[in-house]
């Protein structure tokens, strides 16, 4: 009977932990999105209240009516505001965005498989009475992702959220099974 409860605990910890982790990621993204929206609204409100933010751009031909064809040619090629080149009226600001989109690099590839293995390891360590093994699991996972985490702050944040969620789920599952069924 003990083997059955250990198997059930491993299945629940390992495979039912993925939806829990996905839910926590979704909650974290919702919180971040709300914070970003609040910051954007505050920035817009400040910009509307700032009188120095009101910039009016005059067409180069209208500002220099006696300049002749040279002024008209430069107005067609581009406008300048305070000495900086801007896009001509009706043209996109940058032509670089019109090309094909570059493939994006996925961050933390293989995370779902690693997460399942991590939860299985944590659950098994607790059920076996070897909590020190959890430190090995965290160390191996952290060292394996170190280069990626160092380069990308978003990946580091996802790594921490995912790892803590997975470990808490696995530890909670193992503790519940151990207390309730494996006296």
Secondary structure as UniProt FT lines:
FT   HELIX           2..15
FT   HELIX           17..49
FT   HELIX           51..53
FT   HELIX           60..63
FT   HELIX           65..67
FT   HELIX           69..77
FT   STRAND          79..81
FT   TURN            82..83
FT   STRAND          84..86
FT   TURN            89..90
FT   HELIX           96..98
FT   TURN            109..110
FT   HELIX           111..127
FT   TURN            128..129
FT   HELIX           132..151
FT   HELIX           153..181
//
